[in-house]
């Protein structure tokens, strides 16, 4: 999402211009400084981690209006949606980490086999070192800072590379974060293709990337040169199977799909309606009207598309089926109204690529089994949704559908539960985070064994191996 492409940037608005690539020598100096600080164990004490988490929370509180303004400039997000979908999600991650950090950092004792006793063994999480976090443009605050929370909690130094396609949010992070976090171990490096390329050429202890599959392959290839572990948070075409067409179903689908103008990686990408889809389509249209009024293109709670290239890509999809609701657009403001389509071309980009916009195809299937087969024939998505009150269908759906998350009747709700891991499977991602899952992902789970040499209890297993020793070894092990 924005890396290694020639995507034109949106025109800058306000105080933040598109970021300029950093000079390679400055990047190298920053990384060397952070590496030195990480090696000196500045980030290891729990007190330091707590201080930094609280400082991050303080930044969000004291500059809330600045961040909301930046999000509005980049994506046209209304203040309410921006606050709860970007800022509040990060604050919940911070609060959850602060409540549980002591127990996360604590070691776990492990039972030692009789052959090695007396001895002590434990498993302990340790900081990895220096983490690179590359963020996307669709949630340019949440998807930069939530991984940072995990990195801080796990005791790592970190470099943040925001997306250049969200220049106002990138500029806000670069301006405010250094005022609150310890500059010895945390840095924001802005820029575009050249900066990203320079960063990926360096050695890291972990790379955390959120974006698309195409760029993820570039990130993974660069990481492989240093055998650097990666977390890849991608996307895919998340399906929603509708068995129950109650009014609440249409509201929940429309809310999840059209938040952030459809630019959400876990939004329902298409609907598989079991049986006649007409009642569902009608209710979806009514819901869109109730949410965004007669003219969604001017509604303050409905955002815009991030770039002209992405805008045109979405308009091209209108030709791949029948528009039954919406379809209006304004190229000057990069807004596309919430749109429902049917009779779509299953071989076109609409159904072969992640839509990532306010277009919702509704496809009729005759049976629940047909819906399952439709999903199984496609790459595993980041999430899969079933709208049904049937415990039997829910059980079958959970058992047979492969996805990063399975959700019944509440699309997107999984994102606000810090104890649930967030991540994909196969082409939709690698690794997960949120809460303890993020702490563990950005920690080395290290084994430690301690045994005295005062009494050499291992002599029973030293060679030469007599008949008696073999009997002892068999018994001990």
N, C-alpha and C positions, 0 to 999 in steps of 0.2 A: 504494500500500500504506500506508494510514493518512492520507494527505494529502487534504484537502478532502472528508472524509466525516464522518458522524456515528457511526462505529463505536465502540461502547463499549470502553473499555480493560479489559484483564484487571485483576483486583484486585491492587494493589501488594503486593509481598512484600519483607520485609527492610527495608533502609535507603532504598530508592529508590521514591519516590512518582511517579505520572504527572507528567511535566514540565509546568510552567506556562508559558503564552505570555509571551515577552519583551515589554516595552513598546516600541512603535515607536521612541521616541527613543533607547533604549539600542541597538537594532539599528542605527539610523542612525549613532550615534556609533562603534560597533564597525566598521562598514563604512568609515567615513571614515578611521579610524585605520589600518586594513589597507591601504586605497588609498594613503594617504600613505607607508606603509612600502614598499609594492610599487613606487611611483614613485621611491623613493630607492634602489632596486636592492639592497636588503639580501639578497634571495634569489638574486641572480645568480651569485656566485662558487661554484665547485665545492666548495670547502672548506665553505661554509655548508650546501650541500645534503647533503654527506656527513655533517656533524655532526647535522643534523636527522634523517636516515635512521637513524643509529646511536642517536640519542636515542629515536626511535620504537620501535626494536627493544629498547632497554633498558626502556622502559615495559612492553612485553609480557612481558619476562622477570621484572621485579620485581613486577608485579601480575597475574601469570598466574592465581593463585587467585581474585583479585577478579573478573577477567573471566569465568572459568569459572563462578563462583557466579552472576554476573549472567545468563549465558546459560542456566543451569539455571532461574533464577527466571522468565525470560521465556518459554522454550520447552521446559523440561524436558530439556534436552540433558545427556546423560551427559558426564563429564569427558573421556573418551577421544575421543569423537566431536567434542565441542566444540573440543578442542585441535587435532586434525589438520584439521578442516574450517573452522575459523575462524582460530585463532592461527597454526598452522604454514603455512597458505597465505599469510598476510600476511608472515610471516618469510621465506618463500621469495622473495616479490616484493622484499623489502628487500635480501636477499643478492644476488639477481640484478642489481638496480639498482646496488648498490655495486660489483660486479665489472665492470660495463660502462659506468658513467656517463661515464667519461673519453672513451670512443670515441663514445658517443651525442652528447655535447656538441661534439665536434670538427666542424669545417667540412669540406665536400667541395668540392674545386676542380672547376671546370667549364671545358671547352674553349671558347675564344673564337673566333668566326669570323674568317677572314682580314681581312674588311673593317674589323673593329674593333681589330685588333692594331696596336701592342702594348697589351695590357690584361690585367687579372686579373679573374676572376669566380669566385664561390663561392656555395654554399648553406650556411646556418648556422641551426641551431635556436635560437630565442629564446623567453624566457618570455612567456606571454600577459598575465599580470597577476594578477588576483584571480579565483579559481575558486570556484563554489558547488557543494558536493557534497551531494546529498540521498539519504539511504540508506533501505533497506527494513527490514522487521522480521524477515524469515526468516533472514537471516545478518547480524545487526545489527552485528557486529564486522568480519567479512571484507569485506563490501560497502560499508563506510564507509572502512576503512583501506587497502584495495588501491588505490582511486582516489586516496587521499591520497598514497600512495607515488609514483604517477605525477605528481601535482601538485608534490610536493617535488622529485623528480628533474628535472622540467622547469623548476624555478626559479620557481614561482608561489606567491603567497599563497593561502590557502584558508579558507573557512568550511565547517564540517561541520554539517549539520542531520540528526541521527539521527531514526529513526522513534519517534513517541510510543507506538506499540503495543508497543515493546520498552523499557519505561521503565527497567528495571534496567541494561540495556546502554547506553542513552542516558545515564543518570546516571553510570555508570562512566567513559564517555568524557569527559563534561563535567568530572568530578572529576580524572581522572588526566592527560589529555592536556596541559592547561595547565601541569602540573608539569614536563613534559619538553620540549615544543616551544616555540619562540620566540613569545611572546604578541603580539609586534608584527606577526606575519604569519600566525598560525594561531589560529583560534577555533572553539569549539563553541557553537552557539546551539540550545538546546532549545525545545520547544514543539509545538503542534499546528497546527490549521488556520490560525489567525490569524498565527502566526509564519511559516509557510510562505508564506502570501499576501504578507506584508510583505517577505519576502526576495525573492520572485520579482518584486516590483514594482521592485526596485532594478536598477541597471546592473551587469552582470558581464562578464568577458571570456570566460567559458565556464561553462556549467551542465552538471553531470554528474548524471544522475538514474537511479536503479535502482528499478524498481517495475512497475506495471501499465500497460497501454495507455491506459486511461481517464484516469488522472492524467497520463500522459506528454503527452497532447494539451493539457492545461491548462498544463503546463510549457513546451511548445513555443510555445503561443500567447503566453505571457508573455514568453518569450525573443525572439519575433519583434518585439515592440514596440521593442526596443533593437538588433535585428539581432544578437543574441547567439548564437554557435554553441552547439550542444548535443551531448552524448552521451547517448543514451537506451538503457539496458540493460533490456529488457522480458522477454518470455517466450513464451508460446504453447503449443500442444499438440505436444510433441516425440514423434514416433512411434518405435516399435521394431519392426522387421520381423524375424520369427524364421523362418529357414529351417533352422537347425541346432538340434535340441532336446536336445543333450547336457546332462548335469547342470550343467556349468559355466555354461551359458546362464541357467538359472533362478537360480543364485546371483548372477550379475552383474546380472541384471535386478532381483531383489529388493533387492540392496544399493543399487543406484542409485535405485530408486523409493522405498524406505522410510527412507533416511537423512533425518534431521530431520523425521520423520513425514510424508514426502512433500512437504514445503514447500521444494522446490528448483526453481528456474526451469528447469534443464536436466535434471530427472528425466524418465525415460520416462513420458509421460502416458497412453499406451495402447499395446497390443501388437497387431500384425497377424500372426497365426499362419498360416503357409502350410500348408494341409491340416488334419488333425485336431488340435485344440487340447487335447484331453483329457490327453495325456501331459505337455504343458507345464504345464497347470493343476495337475496332481497334483504335479509336481516343485516348482512355486512354493509350494504349500501345505506340502510337506515342508521346503523351505528356510526359510520363515517360522517354522516350528516350531523348526528348528535354530538360527535367529538369535535369536529372542525368547521361546522357551519356550512353555509351555502357556497362559500368561496375559500376553500382550504389554502389556496395560494397566498392569501393575505392573512391567514389566521396566525395569531402570535404564538400559538402552541404547536405549530407545525413547521419543521425546519426545512433546510434547503440541501441540495446536492453539493458535494464538496468541490467538484471541479467540472470544467466544461467537457472534458473527455468522458468522464463518467456520466454526465448528463446526457450527452449524445448517445452513449452506449445504451442507456435505458430507453431513450426514445425509439431506438431501432427495434427494441423488443415489442413495441406496440404492433408491429407488422406481423408478428408471429402468432396471432390469435385474435379472438373477438373481445374488444373492450366493452364490458357491460356496465361498468360504473367508473366514473372519473375520466382520466385521460387528458385533462387539461394541463397545460404547462406554461411557464414563462421563462424564456431563455435569458432575459436580462437579470432576473433574480435567481436563476438556477433552481426554480421550484417546479416540482411535478406533483400533481394532486394524487391522493390515495386512489389507486386504480385496481379494479377487479377484472380479471380476464378469464375466459373459458374457451373451449375448443382450440387449445393451444397446440402448436407444433412441438411434439416431443423430441424432435431431433434438432431444433433450433437452439440458439444460445439461451433463450428464456428458460429452457428446461435442461440444458447441458452445463450451464455455468451458474454460480451463485449470483442471484439477482442483485442483492445489496442495494435495494432501492424500494420505493413505495408501490411496487407492483406485486399483486398476489394472484397467481393462477389457481383456479379451482378446477379440479379434474374429477370427473365422475368415475367411480368403480362400482362394480356390481356387488362385491362381497368384501368382507374383512380380509379373507384370504388373498384376494386379488391385490388389496392394498399392501399387504405384507410382501407379496412377490414383487410389486412395483418398487418398494423400498430396497429390497434385497438385491435387485438388479443394478443398483447404483452405489457409488462409493459411500462409505460410512460417514454420516454427517456429524457435526458438533453436538447436535441435540435432535431428539425425535419426540413428537408430541402426540398423545392420544386423547381425544375429547370423547370420553365415554364413561358412563357410570357403572358399567359392567365389570365386576371383579374378575370374571373369567377372561374377558377380552384384555383387561389390563395385565393379567398374569401372562397371557400368551404374547402380548406385545413386548413386555419386558424380557421374555425368554428368547424371542426370535429376532428382535431388531438390534442391530449393532450400531451404537452411537456413543458419543462422549457422555451424554446424559439422557435418561428416559424420564419424561415428565407427563403426568396424567392431569389434564384439565387446568393447568396453570402455566402456560408458556411464559418463559422468562423469569418466573418466580424463583427458579433454582439459583439465580445469580445473586440474590440478596441474602443467602444463607451462608455465612462464613465457614461453617463446618462442613459444607459440601465441596468436594473437589471440583474445580473447573478445568476442563481440558478435553481434547479430542482423542480420536483413535484412528490409526491409519492416515489417510490423506487429510483428515480434519485436525490433526495435531499430534504432539508427542509430549508427554508429561502433563502434570496438572498442578494447580496452586489454589490459593485462598486458605486462610486460616493455617492450621498446622500442616496442611498439605504443601503450602508454599514454603513454610519453614523447613520442612523435611527435604523439599526439592532443592533448596539452595543451601543445604548442609551436607557435610560428609558424615555419614553415619558410621563412626569409627569403632572398631573392636579394640579392646585393651585387656591384656592378661598379665597378672602379676603372681610370681611364685618364688618362694625363698630357695636359696642354695645352701642354707645352713645344714639342712638334712636333705640328702639327695634321694628323694623317693622315686626318681625315674630310673634308678639303677636296675630295677626289675625288667626294664624293656631294652637295656643296652645289649648289643651283641657281645660275645657269640650266643646264639640261640639254642640252648639245650632243650631237651624234651620238657623239663620242668618249667623253663622260662616260657616256652610256647603255651603251656597250660595256663600259666599266670596271665599272659597277655590275652589269651582267649577269654579268660574270666573277667579281666579288668575292662576290656574294650567291647 
